[in-house]
Amino acid sequence: MKIVTIIVLVVIVLFFLLPILSGNASIPGDISAREIGEFIGGFVGYWIEALKTMLSAL
């Protein structure tokens, strides 16, 4: 049970951390709507591109 919990936590952390580390989603400097929108846009854009790459490889 502990191993499953650790694996789930690692997957969740990677899900949020990969777009930030790749530079697609910059961490917002303040809580303005523009900053949050750019973060979410970069985050979603990263995962859309990742899915396109994975599906084209199949």
N, CA, C and O atoms as CSV, one atom per row, in Angstrom:
chain,resi,resn,atom,element,x,y,z
A,1,MET,N,N,0.819,-1.188,0.000
A,1,MET,CA,C,0.000,0.000,0.000
A,1,MET,C,C,0.864,1.254,0.000
A,1,MET,O,O,0.515,2.232,-0.662
A,2,LYS,N,N,1.963,1.255,0.711
A,2,LYS,CA,C,2.823,2.432,0.761
A,2,LYS,C,C,3.488,2.684,-0.586
A,2,LYS,O,O,3.677,3.836,-0.976
A,3,ILE,N,N,3.841,1.630,-1.291
A,3,ILE,CA,C,4.508,1.784,-2.582
A,3,ILE,C,C,3.550,2.405,-3.592
A,3,ILE,O,O,3.950,3.262,-4.380
A,4,VAL,N,N,2.294,1.982,-3.576
A,4,VAL,CA,C,1.305,2.541,-4.499
A,4,VAL,C,C,1.119,4.032,-4.223
A,4,VAL,O,O,1.013,4.826,-5.158
A,5,THR,N,N,1.079,4.413,-2.961
A,5,THR,CA,C,0.933,5.818,-2.595
A,5,THR,C,C,2.115,6.637,-3.089
A,5,THR,O,O,1.934,7.737,-3.611
A,6,ILE,N,N,3.304,6.119,-2.931
A,6,ILE,CA,C,4.513,6.821,-3.379
A,6,ILE,C,C,4.503,6.963,-4.896
A,6,ILE,O,O,4.839,8.026,-5.418
A,7,ILE,N,N,4.127,5.920,-5.602
A,7,ILE,CA,C,4.083,5.971,-7.065
A,7,ILE,C,C,3.064,6.997,-7.537
A,7,ILE,O,O,3.334,7.751,-8.472
A,8,VAL,N,N,1.895,7.037,-6.902
A,8,VAL,CA,C,0.864,8.006,-7.278
A,8,VAL,C,C,1.360,9.427,-7.023
A,8,VAL,O,O,1.144,10.309,-7.855
A,9,LEU,N,N,2.010,9.661,-5.905
A,9,LEU,CA,C,2.532,10.993,-5.608
A,9,LEU,C,C,3.605,11.416,-6.605
A,9,LEU,O,O,3.644,12.578,-7.009
A,10,VAL,N,N,4.467,10.503,-7.003
A,10,VAL,CA,C,5.511,10.815,-7.988
A,10,VAL,C,C,4.886,11.159,-9.334
A,10,VAL,O,O,5.332,12.092,-10.001
A,11,VAL,N,N,3.870,10.426,-9.736
A,11,VAL,CA,C,3.200,10.704,-11.011
A,11,VAL,C,C,2.537,12.081,-10.972
A,11,VAL,O,O,2.613,12.830,-11.947
A,12,ILE,N,N,1.893,12.419,-9.865
A,12,ILE,CA,C,1.244,13.731,-9.739
A,12,ILE,C,C,2.284,14.848,-9.781
A,12,ILE,O,O,2.075,15.863,-10.446
A,13,VAL,N,N,3.391,14.671,-9.082
A,13,VAL,CA,C,4.447,15.690,-9.081
A,13,VAL,C,C,5.022,15.859,-10.484
A,13,VAL,O,O,5.234,16.987,-10.928
A,14,LEU,N,N,5.277,14.764,-11.185
A,14,LEU,CA,C,5.803,14.859,-12.547
A,14,LEU,C,C,4.807,15.523,-13.486
A,14,LEU,O,O,5.199,16.269,-14.382
A,15,PHE,N,N,3.523,15.257,-13.286
A,15,PHE,CA,C,2.486,15.858,-14.125
A,15,PHE,C,C,2.539,17.378,-14.046
A,15,PHE,O,O,2.356,18.057,-15.057
A,16,PHE,N,N,2.783,17.910,-12.874
A,16,PHE,CA,C,2.836,19.359,-12.712
A,16,PHE,C,C,4.235,19.926,-12.938
A,16,PHE,O,O,4.367,21.077,-13.353
A,17,LEU,N,N,5.264,19.156,-12.679
A,17,LEU,CA,C,6.631,19.674,-12.730
A,17,LEU,C,C,7.233,19.661,-14.134
A,17,LEU,O,O,8.038,20.534,-14.458
A,18,LEU,N,N,6.865,18.700,-14.968
A,18,LEU,CA,C,7.459,18.610,-16.308
A,18,LEU,C,C,7.229,19.857,-17.158
A,18,LEU,O,O,8.178,20.337,-17.779
A,19,PRO,N,N,6.011,20.406,-17.216
A,19,PRO,CA,C,5.840,21.635,-18.016
A,19,PRO,C,C,6.648,22.813,-17.474
A,19,PRO,O,O,7.115,23.652,-18.244
A,20,ILE,N,N,6.812,22.878,-16.159
A,20,ILE,CA,C,7.576,23.977,-15.561
A,20,ILE,C,C,9.050,23.817,-15.884
A,20,ILE,O,O,9.711,24.790,-16.247
A,21,LEU,N,N,9.574,22.607,-15.759
A,21,LEU,CA,C,10.992,22.379,-16.030
A,21,LEU,C,C,11.336,22.529,-17.504
A,21,LEU,O,O,12.459,22.905,-17.842
A,22,SER,N,N,10.383,22.240,-18.387
A,22,SER,CA,C,10.649,22.379,-19.820
A,22,SER,C,C,10.624,23.836,-20.270
A,22,SER,O,O,11.103,24.159,-21.357
A,23,GLY,N,N,10.073,24.711,-19.446
A,23,GLY,CA,C,10.015,26.120,-19.793
A,23,GLY,C,C,8.729,26.534,-20.472
A,23,GLY,O,O,8.569,27.708,-20.807
A,24,ASN,N,N,7.811,25.617,-20.686
A,24,ASN,CA,C,6.540,25.969,-21.324
A,24,ASN,C,C,5.618,26.722,-20.385
A,24,ASN,O,O,4.902,27.625,-20.817
A,25,ALA,N,N,5.623,26.368,-19.109
A,25,ALA,CA,C,4.752,27.013,-18.125
A,25,ALA,C,C,5.636,27.685,-17.082
A,25,ALA,O,O,6.238,27.019,-16.240
A,26,SER,N,N,5.706,29.006,-17.149
A,26,SER,CA,C,6.505,29.720,-16.154
A,26,SER,C,C,5.684,29.930,-14.892
A,26,SER,O,O,4.477,30.163,-14.958
A,27,ILE,N,N,6.334,29.846,-13.757
A,27,ILE,CA,C,5.651,30.012,-12.480
A,27,ILE,C,C,5.198,31.468,-12.362
A,27,ILE,O,O,5.996,32.384,-12.561
A,28,PRO,N,N,3.926,31.683,-12.041
A,28,PRO,CA,C,3.417,33.059,-11.956
A,28,PRO,C,C,4.128,33.861,-10.867
A,28,PRO,O,O,4.374,33.354,-9.773
A,29,GLY,N,N,4.456,35.112,-11.177
A,29,GLY,CA,C,5.099,35.987,-10.212
A,29,GLY,C,C,4.120,36.586,-9.230
A,29,GLY,O,O,4.466,36.855,-8.080
A,30,ASP,N,N,2.886,36.796,-9.688
A,30,ASP,CA,C,1.841,37.296,-8.796
A,30,ASP,C,C,0.536,36.603,-9.159
A,30,ASP,O,O,0.504,35.743,-10.039
A,31,ILE,N,N,-0.533,36.980,-8.482
A,31,ILE,CA,C,-1.804,36.292,-8.684
A,31,ILE,C,C,-2.713,37.127,-9.584
A,31,ILE,O,O,-3.899,37.297,-9.300
A,32,SER,N,N,-2.148,37.639,-10.659
A,32,SER,CA,C,-2.994,38.368,-11.610
A,32,SER,C,C,-3.577,37.375,-12.616
A,32,SER,O,O,-3.036,36.290,-12.830
A,33,ALA,N,N,-4.670,37.766,-13.212
A,33,ALA,CA,C,-5.346,36.887,-14.167
A,33,ALA,C,C,-4.451,36.582,-15.364
A,33,ALA,O,O,-4.471,35.467,-15.886
A,34,ARG,N,N,-3.677,37.554,-15.796
A,34,ARG,CA,C,-2.793,37.358,-16.946
A,34,ARG,C,C,-1.711,36.320,-16.642
A,34,ARG,O,O,-1.447,35.435,-17.456
A,35,GLU,N,N,-1.090,36.432,-15.474
A,35,GLU,CA,C,-0.031,35.487,-15.084
A,35,GLU,C,C,-0.578,34.068,-14.955
A,35,GLU,O,O,0.037,33.115,-15.433
A,36,ILE,N,N,-1.723,33.935,-14.314
A,36,ILE,CA,C,-2.332,32.613,-14.144
A,36,ILE,C,C,-2.739,32.040,-15.498
A,36,ILE,O,O,-2.564,30.847,-15.745
A,37,GLY,N,N,-3.278,32.880,-16.371
A,37,GLY,CA,C,-3.664,32.431,-17.703
A,37,GLY,C,C,-2.480,31.959,-18.527
A,37,GLY,O,O,-2.571,30.950,-19.226
A,38,GLU,N,N,-1.366,32.682,-18.451
A,38,GLU,CA,C,-0.165,32.257,-19.171
A,38,GLU,C,C,0.363,30.936,-18.625
A,38,GLU,O,O,0.830,30.088,-19.386
A,39,PHE,N,N,0.290,30.760,-17.305
A,39,PHE,CA,C,0.734,29.500,-16.696
A,39,PHE,C,C,-0.137,28.341,-17.161
A,39,PHE,O,O,0.376,27.301,-17.572
A,40,ILE,N,N,-1.445,28.516,-17.095
A,40,ILE,CA,C,-2.364,27.444,-17.499
A,40,ILE,C,C,-2.233,27.167,-18.996
A,40,ILE,O,O,-2.265,26.011,-19.418
A,41,GLY,N,N,-2.086,28.213,-19.793
A,41,GLY,CA,C,-1.909,28.030,-21.233
A,41,GLY,C,C,-0.640,27.259,-21.567
A,41,GLY,O,O,-0.656,26.382,-22.430
A,42,GLY,N,N,0.446,27.578,-20.897
A,42,GLY,CA,C,1.689,26.839,-21.107
A,42,GLY,C,C,1.585,25.405,-20.641
A,42,GLY,O,O,2.115,24.494,-21.278
A,43,PHE,N,N,0.906,25.208,-19.535
A,43,PHE,CA,C,0.716,23.874,-18.966
A,43,PHE,C,C,-0.093,22.990,-19.915
A,43,PHE,O,O,0.297,21.862,-20.217
A,44,VAL,N,N,-1.219,23.519,-20.376
A,44,VAL,CA,C,-2.082,22.757,-21.286
A,44,VAL,C,C,-1.396,22.564,-22.633
A,44,VAL,O,O,-1.483,21.490,-23.227
A,45,GLY,N,N,-0.720,23.590,-23.112
A,45,GLY,CA,C,-0.001,23.473,-24.379
A,45,GLY,C,C,1.070,22.398,-24.346
A,45,GLY,O,O,1.268,21.679,-25.324
A,46,TYR,N,N,1.764,22.290,-23.212
A,46,TYR,CA,C,2.796,21.258,-23.068
A,46,TYR,C,C,2.181,19.866,-23.196
A,46,TYR,O,O,2.694,19.017,-23.924
A,47,TRP,N,N,1.083,19.642,-22.486
A,47,TRP,CA,C,0.492,18.302,-22.501
A,47,TRP,C,C,-0.181,17.987,-23.827
A,47,TRP,O,O,-0.231,16.821,-24.220
A,48,ILE,N,N,-0.696,18.982,-24.527
A,48,ILE,CA,C,-1.255,18.736,-25.860
A,48,ILE,C,C,-0.145,18.321,-26.818
A,48,ILE,O,O,-0.302,17.370,-27.584
A,49,GLU,N,N,0.977,19.036,-26.774
A,49,GLU,CA,C,2.111,18.674,-27.628
A,49,GLU,C,C,2.667,17.299,-27.264
A,49,GLU,O,O,3.047,16.528,-28.145
A,50,ALA,N,N,2.714,16.994,-25.977
A,50,ALA,CA,C,3.201,15.680,-25.552
A,50,ALA,C,C,2.285,14.573,-26.057
A,50,ALA,O,O,2.763,13.536,-26.516
A,51,LEU,N,N,0.978,14.783,-25.977
A,51,LEU,CA,C,0.034,13.779,-26.472
A,51,LEU,C,C,0.131,13.622,-27.987
A,51,LEU,O,O,0.068,12.505,-28.501
A,52,LYS,N,N,0.285,14.744,-28.709
A,52,LYS,CA,C,0.452,14.665,-30.164
A,52,LYS,C,C,1.706,13.871,-30.519
A,52,LYS,O,O,1.685,13.056,-31.442
A,53,THR,N,N,2.784,14.103,-29.797
A,53,THR,CA,C,4.034,13.391,-30.054
A,53,THR,C,C,3.880,11.907,-29.768
A,53,THR,O,O,4.350,11.070,-30.538
A,54,MET,N,N,3.221,11.579,-28.662
A,54,MET,CA,C,3.030,10.167,-28.315
A,54,MET,C,C,2.142,9.469,-29.337
A,54,MET,O,O,2.426,8.339,-29.735
A,55,LEU,N,N,1.062,10.136,-29.769
A,55,LEU,CA,C,0.155,9.504,-30.717
A,55,LEU,C,C,0.760,9.378,-32.107
A,55,LEU,O,O,0.467,8.421,-32.823
A,56,SER,N,N,1.594,10.323,-32.494
A,56,SER,CA,C,2.226,10.223,-33.809
A,56,SER,C,C,3.300,9.142,-33.827
A,56,SER,O,O,3.615,8.601,-34.887
A,57,ALA,N,N,3.862,8.824,-32.670
A,57,ALA,CA,C,4.863,7.767,-32.603
A,57,ALA,C,C,4.226,6.382,-32.716
A,57,ALA,O,O,4.899,5.410,-33.057
A,58,LEU,N,N,2.950,6.298,-32.433
A,58,LEU,CA,C,2.265,5.013,-32.551
A,58,LEU,C,C,1.943,4.758,-33.991
A,58,LEU,O,O,1.361,3.724,-34.320
